[in-house]
Amino acid sequence: MESEVENKHGTGAFVLSGLSFIPLVGVIFGGICIINAIVSRKSNSIKLGLIGLAGIMFTVIIYGVLLPTIFKNSDFTKQFEVHAIDTMTTLVRNIEYFKLQNNRYPKSIKELRTNLKEGEMVLTFDMSGPIDLGKKAREFHYELINNEKNYLLFGVGVDAKPFTEDDIYPLIDTKKDKNIGWVKIK
């Protein structure tokens, strides 16, 4: 009877396997349980390993599927719009300064960035919409119009598509700043 008890994982091992269901940190506990189950070869090792694996899969499902879906369709992404608006407003100043120096607007945001002096920095990445990890960061939509006398500059918003209702724009007072080339699409 003692040999049967000695040939099983104890309560502590299964408590540890239960901790594997804690999102993110549980992956460590799940990994320990799987390794313990493989190495020890006790009669209930398969059960311990499967519980640890289930805990790891729980984290994968939570972080890989549910959270991106929740954040994509919630007000969470709207929080970044304020920062995007501030960034675009500063970007308009940089574009206008470029025009003062060069007698023309930059052909692209890339050209604006490449003409900066050493130590200067201009933020051009659009954080108004969802950010796809693993992909190149999206820049604000910038386009020269009216024979390059004016330009469009806006963020694409949550749907990540330009020229839709959720596009966001820099804070520009069109009456006060009537001499700049920025134009808002209506």
C-alpha positions in Angstrom: 0.0 0.0 0.0 2.9 2.4 0.7 4.4 1.7 -2.7 1.2 2.8 -4.4 1.2 6.1 -2.5 4.9 6.6 -3.2 4.3 6.0 -6.9 1.9 8.9 -7.3 2.4 12.7 -7.4 1.2 14.4 -4.2 -1.3 17.1 -3.6 1.4 19.8 -4.0 2.1 18.8 -7.6 -1.6 19.1 -8.4 -1.9 22.5 -6.7 1.0 23.6 -8.8 -0.8 22.3 -11.9 -3.9 24.3 -10.8 -1.7 27.5 -10.8 -1.0 26.9 -14.5 -4.5 28.4 -15.1 -3.3 31.8 -14.0 -3.0 33.7 -17.3 0.6 34.3 -18.4 2.5 33.4 -15.2 0.7 30.0 -15.3 2.7 29.0 -18.3 5.7 28.6 -16.0 3.8 26.4 -13.6 2.3 24.4 -16.4 5.8 23.9 -17.9 7.1 22.7 -14.5 4.2 20.2 -14.3 4.8 18.8 -17.8 8.5 18.4 -17.1 7.8 16.8 -13.7 5.3 14.4 -15.3 7.7 13.4 -18.1 10.7 12.9 -15.8 9.1 11.2 -12.8 7.0 8.6 -14.6 4.6 8.1 -11.7 1.2 6.4 -12.2 -0.7 9.8 -12.3 2.0 11.6 -14.3 -0.2 11.8 -17.4 -3.0 13.4 -15.4 -0.5 16.0 -14.0 1.0 16.7 -17.4 -2.4 17.1 -19.1 -3.6 19.6 -16.4 -0.4 21.6 -16.9 -0.9 21.6 -20.6 -4.5 22.7 -20.2 -3.3 25.6 -18.1 -0.8 26.7 -20.8 -3.5 26.4 -23.5 -5.8 28.5 -21.3 -3.2 31.3 -21.4 -2.8 30.9 -25.2 -6.5 31.2 -25.7 -6.9 34.2 -23.4 -4.0 36.2 -24.9 -4.1 35.0 -28.4 -7.8 35.1 -29.2 -10.0 36.8 -26.6 -8.0 39.8 -25.6 -7.3 41.1 -29.1 -10.9 40.7 -30.0 -12.1 42.5 -26.9 -9.6 45.4 -27.3 -10.3 45.7 -31.0 -14.0 46.2 -30.4 -13.9 48.3 -27.3 -13.1 51.8 -26.1 -9.5 50.7 -25.3 -8.3 51.5 -28.8 -10.1 54.9 -28.6 -7.7 55.9 -25.8 -4.9 56.1 -28.3 -6.7 58.7 -30.5 -5.8 61.5 -28.1 -2.1 60.7 -28.6 -2.6 60.4 -32.3 -4.2 63.8 -32.5 -1.4 65.4 -30.6 1.2 63.7 -32.7 -0.5 64.8 -36.0 -0.8 68.4 -34.7 2.9 68.5 -34.1 3.5 66.8 -37.5 1.6 69.6 -39.2 4.1 72.0 -37.7 7.0 69.9 -39.0 5.4 69.8 -42.5 4.9 73.5 -42.6 8.5 74.1 -41.4 9.7 71.8 -44.2 7.8 74.0 -46.7 9.5 77.1 -45.3 12.9 75.6 -45.8 12.2 74.0 -49.2 9.5 76.1 -50.9 7.4 72.9 -51.2 5.7 70.3 -49.1 7.4 66.9 -48.7 6.3 64.3 -51.2 5.9 61.8 -48.4 6.3 61.4 -44.7 9.5 59.4 -45.4 11.0 62.4 -47.1 10.1 64.6 -44.1 11.8 62.1 -41.8 14.9 61.8 -44.0 15.4 65.6 -44.0 15.6 66.0 -40.2 18.8 67.3 -38.7 20.8 65.0 -36.4 19.1 64.7 -33.1 15.7 65.9 -34.4 12.8 63.5 -34.2 9.3 63.6 -35.6 6.7 60.9 -34.8 4.8 59.7 -37.9 3.2 56.5 -36.8 -0.6 56.2 -36.6 -1.7 54.8 -33.3 -5.4 55.7 -33.8 -6.3 52.2 -35.0 -5.4 48.7 -34.1 -1.8 47.8 -34.1 -0.8 44.5 -35.8 2.1 43.0 -33.9 4.7 41.6 -36.3 3.8 44.0 -39.0 5.4 47.3 -39.9 3.9 50.2 -38.0 1.4 52.2 -40.0 2.1 55.8 -40.7 -0.5 58.6 -40.8 -2.2 59.0 -44.1 -0.4 61.9 -45.9 -1.2 62.9 -49.4 -0.4 66.0 -51.5 -3.4 67.5 -53.3 -4.3 70.6 -55.4 -1.1 70.4 -57.5 0.9 69.9 -54.3 -0.3 73.2 -52.8 -2.2 71.4 -50.0 -2.0 68.1 -48.2 -4.2 65.7 -46.3 -3.0 64.3 -43.0 -5.2 62.1 -40.8 -5.3 58.9 -38.8 -7.3 56.0 -40.1 -9.1 55.2 -36.8 -10.3 51.9 -35.4 -11.3 50.4 -38.8 -7.8 51.0 -40.2 -9.2 52.3 -43.5 -8.7 55.8 -44.8 -11.6 58.0 -45.9 -14.2 56.6 -43.5 -16.2 58.1 -40.6 -13.8 57.1 -37.9 -10.8 59.0 -39.3 -9.2 61.4 -36.9 -7.6 64.8 -37.7 -5.0 67.1 -36.1 -6.3 70.0 -34.0 -6.1 72.9 -36.4 -8.1 76.1 -36.2 -8.8 76.6 -39.9 -9.7 80.3 -39.4 -6.6 81.1 -37.3 -4.3 78.9 -39.3 -5.6 79.8 -42.8 -2.2 80.1 -44.3 -1.1 76.5 -43.9 -1.6 73.8 -46.5 -3.4 71.3 -44.4 -6.9 70.5 -45.6 -9.5 68.4 -44.0 -11.6 66.1 -46.2 -15.3 66.6 -45.5 
